[in-house]
Amino acid sequence: MPQMAPINWLTLFIIFSISFMIF
């Protein structure tokens, strides 16, 4: 689980960026 923590952060940032771009 702890190893997926950094990946989750990156995914969150990417999703936010894409969401902002779509908006």
Z-matrix of the N, CA and C atoms (Angstrom, degrees):
N
C 1 1.478
C 2 1.539 1 111.07
N 3 1.343 2 116.93 1 -45.37
C 4 1.472 3 119.88 2 -178.09
C 5 1.530 4 112.27 3 -62.34
N 6 1.341 5 115.62 4 -31.37
C 7 1.471 6 118.61 5 -179.29
C 8 1.538 7 110.14 6 -70.33
N 9 1.324 8 116.84 7 -26.78
C 10 1.469 9 120.53 8 -178.98
C 11 1.527 10 110.89 9 -82.83
N 12 1.329 11 116.60 10 -10.53
C 13 1.470 12 120.31 11 -178.42
C 14 1.538 13 110.83 12 -58.72
N 15 1.337 14 118.61 13 -52.80
C 16 1.466 15 120.40 14 -179.32
C 17 1.522 16 111.53 15 -61.53
N 18 1.322 17 116.59 16 -37.61
C 19 1.464 18 120.23 17 -179.96
C 20 1.530 19 109.35 18 -65.23
N 21 1.331 20 115.93 19 -39.96
C 22 1.467 21 119.84 20 -179.67
C 23 1.531 22 109.86 21 -61.98
N 24 1.333 23 116.52 22 -41.93
C 25 1.463 24 120.58 23 179.61
C 26 1.525 25 110.32 24 -59.86
N 27 1.326 26 115.26 25 -45.53
C 28 1.465 27 119.59 26 -178.73
C 29 1.529 28 109.86 27 -63.29
N 30 1.339 29 115.77 28 -43.88
C 31 1.466 30 120.37 29 179.40
C 32 1.519 31 110.27 30 -59.92
N 33 1.333 32 115.72 31 -42.36
C 34 1.473 33 119.51 32 -179.65
C 35 1.523 34 109.77 33 -60.47
N 36 1.322 35 116.76 34 -43.96
C 37 1.467 36 121.24 35 -179.45
C 38 1.531 37 110.35 36 -62.98
N 39 1.329 38 115.92 37 -43.08
C 40 1.465 39 120.27 38 -179.58
C 41 1.527 40 110.00 39 -63.95
N 42 1.326 41 116.20 40 -45.73
C 43 1.471 42 120.07 41 -179.28
C 44 1.526 43 109.38 42 -60.52
N 45 1.343 44 115.99 43 -42.57
C 46 1.468 45 119.96 44 -179.35
C 47 1.528 46 109.90 45 -62.42
N 48 1.315 47 115.92 46 -42.80
C 49 1.466 48 120.63 47 -179.00
C 50 1.529 49 110.36 48 -63.32
N 51 1.325 50 116.13 49 -45.32
C 52 1.466 51 120.51 50 -179.77
C 53 1.530 52 110.10 51 -64.14
N 54 1.329 53 115.38 52 -43.86
C 55 1.474 54 119.90 53 -179.42
C 56 1.530 55 109.55 54 -60.01
N 57 1.325 56 116.06 55 -43.25
C 58 1.466 57 120.11 56 -179.59
C 59 1.535 58 109.72 57 -65.24
N 60 1.322 59 116.17 58 -40.00
C 61 1.471 60 120.62 59 -179.66
C 62 1.522 61 110.24 60 -64.33
N 63 1.330 62 116.45 61 -42.43
C 64 1.469 63 120.89 62 -179.68
C 65 1.530 64 109.58 63 -64.63
N 66 1.339 65 114.98 64 -37.27
C 67 1.457 66 118.65 65 -178.08
C 68 1.541 67 108.72 66 -66.77
